[in-house]
Amino acid sequence: MKSGVIGIVEGEPRQVESYHRTVEQDGTPLTECIEVTQTHNNVGSGFTVQTGRAAVQSIVQEETVQITDQGEIAVVEEGQRQTKYTEFVFVPGEFVVVDSGSGVFLFDMLRDIVGLGSVERAEFDLAEFLSEHSESTPWQVGFYGVGSEAEKGVVYGENVLSDAHIGNTLKTSNKNQVGVNHRRGEEKVKVSLTESGYIDVYQPSNYESTDFAEYVIDEIIHLNK
């Protein structure tokens, strides 16, 4: 796993244990589960990385159409059991990454059930990220709050901030996503990061979850506003 939505963990740096329980809601059994698949100790500067998956069931109201014996059509709402699922990477006391926005239910589970304290979706300072990697070549910039006509957009290319026509506009605009190529030691990293906490490391392609966690610790987590 080397992409997903980052949640910032504030609280005791305690490891997660596998968890499972079933409760009833209006007579329907609902199950929630956290399964820790691996725990890696002494990663990077000594932190712990846990990987796993989580699922939670809930009742959602959905409209259904019924035809009665009298030839009448009725549209009614019925409760349906729905299951949400995510994989995750967790560094105790630092952050958790879920594989998409639909997986942020795990933030609530870690806070309310596991009792890890506050777990909130990250909000990153992308201008600071670009400043720290001034030698990088941005290949993607999403901007907003520019002028009265062109309110927002995304530009792709090769070092788009140097473009003769739109480069200056991109440099001075508010940014909601950036993609850069930069060096990290001997590695060449291609990464995309959004203001709302989503990250995707495209290269190196052989990153394991521990490599990804170390990258987030070293390069990303301090950007949270």
Disulfide bonds with the S-S distance in Angstrom:
none
